């Protein structure tokens, strides 16, 4: 046969083989392509600037992403003997939360639980809870498969204020897109969460008495060593309903003659004397204790229970008197030691506030009254006997209440059902309503929230 004819035959065979391969690949990949196309449209519809909100076309895409049936409550059976507590439970962190490095919880207190970020383990029999972060690099990309087990807890986890979690970069995080009753539980700094997780440890009295991070535990020595007036550390200048307002308030106080050393990204003209990596070091706390006051101004105003490390770590634990702004006074009183802070809303004007702070700075006796809580008993304060956050979640997975003061080992060894309660048996009707719609107007600060 002529070489050209051989070549044409070979080329024809190659072409037909390629056509058959493409057809086969399309048929095999068609279901996956549908999901990818749907999620791509999902991202396009959630970009900032979308005017239509949840459009009718997007409703169709959402039905492809999420199961259409309602999720029934998780069912647990209360038993006389908690045999189930002798096995380890896995908690899957669905989102790659870069700052969260924990891999386990204290088994003697919380129960046998491990943590993983490996999504492929979601259907494993030992994966008892899936925790989905409200603010992550993969906004609104939760588990979408219909294989969800009914004995698995889906937990909505939030560590930032509602205003801060409205957007992640270019994308709007519209919690209203979660189907009703998708979540079984909530975990956040709010005290009405299923699993309460304060942003900082509440047992500040115990931390002081144990000289955590070498903080000064002797109150008389602490107060005698103070030689500077006030300190403010702020690097978030624009995100949050009070991010800009707190900078303006601080400037008003400075203009009225109050002495404040201000550091952070919002004050680039002044270099902080220690590297950022020292923020958790004993050197950092030795630097802090020289000051009498700390500006514990949060980035969000009147967000329920939003009280951060500025109050608990940089002020109370470090030995400074916090000047607070952010949460309501009632929220602070609920978690703080008695007479441990000055709230700006107790004053009619900024001038009245400055006048009172200057009075405290000159009057040693009046100033010292704000530190008497350091001499109290740690068991008298809010957090005594309670478990929080992932520890409370782990105990719940083993059928133990967060309010039970006993260790997990004591409960298990006692084999008594008196204090063993069923794990969470509920669904959250709408995390969008719970997290955003029912929040204060000041917390969201003019940002339009669907459902208001």
Phi, psi and omega in degrees: 000145182296140181305324181294322178295320178299318181297316180296320179298315180297317180295319178298318178297321179295317180298313180296323178297318180295321180296313179298322180295319179295318179298316180296317180297320180295316180297319182289325185264000185303314179300319180294319180298324179297317181292318179298316180297319179297316182290327176297316177295324177302314179294319180298323182281348182253007177291151175301136180105351177294123186267338188271349182068231180272096182282165180297322179295324180291329176303323178294319179293322180296323178297332177284327183283323186245149172299144183274339182281156178284148180269122179287160177299150175291135183250127175234149180253125178283124182244159180290324180239124185280064181302328183298338183287352181274000179247152182281142176249140179257136175249119182263121172274108186292328183257149179277085180277104192298329185273352184262112186247000185295140180242352180199170175243166182290112187292329182292331180261316192262334186115176182274101180219140173239160180238148180213158172249008182280103184295337182293347181269006186299328182262004178293145185297336182272353179279104188264340182214143175241119184256122184246120184282139180287342186218100186213178179287346179237069185298134178052046174237062184277176175303131184241358182283150180280002184275010181305132179277143181283348177262017179255137175272132170254119189246127175274120188243124180226130180241352176245166182290160180303321178295324180287336184261014177289327182225150170232102185064238182277348191257137172280133177261094184266096182294343179293347180279346173292136178298154175303142177061030177286324182260149176263338187204163175238151176219117181198183178285351179284136184290343177270011176290155173301314176239105183288126180228086179299152184292336177223159176302135181273345184276060184294328179298315178296321179296319178294312182296330178271003180054050178304131181054032177064026176293152181287120183264345178272112187298317182299317179292322180299311184291328181290337184268004184277127182228008178229159188275288188218153182228142176224128178238112183217129176237348176263106187261347187221342186266119182120153187291346180235011183299314179280324182298322181291329177290321178294319179296316179299320179295322176300319181293321177296317180297334179272005174099005180279132184274119182224127170271120184245129181227164178119178183298334180283350180228066187294345183288347182233123184275129177292136187290350180237149176297155181299330181294349182270004187298340178246014186265159174302327179299321180297316182285333173293326176291317183296319190294350177288342184266150177275321185235151173231133178280094179269064180266120182279164180281349182230145185254128175059030169278126189307118174067012182280093181228121191252193182296340177302324181275306188284317186270303187285345181247284187300306183294321182286342178098030176246155176272115182282133167263113193252146173207133181149272177287165176290161179299324180299323179293320178294316181299332183289335186236347185267154171299156182296141179044064182235004184206164173243120181262131185296335183282000174278359185239145183287333183210165176296326179296320178295320178298312180298320180299318180292319180295321177296323176298313179297323180295332181267332186259101184299320183295313180295322179294319183294336180298335180282000181240007181294336179300335180296340181267000183280179179270129182301331183286352182273355187256173193309313192279354184299127176081003181249147172253151185226170171055225184293333176294315178296322177297315180298316179299321180295322178297335177263009176082022185245135179288145177293337182274352178289119185286348184280154174292157177303317182297321180295320180294316183293317182290331181288335182050042178245134181274000186300321183251008181262115181249159177297153174292180184306127180232075185199172166225152178269121184303313181203113177290333177300314180291315182298318188272327188239308187298320183275003178281168180288156178296322181296328181295318180276331174055064171080352178284127184289123180246127180301135177101347180283000000 
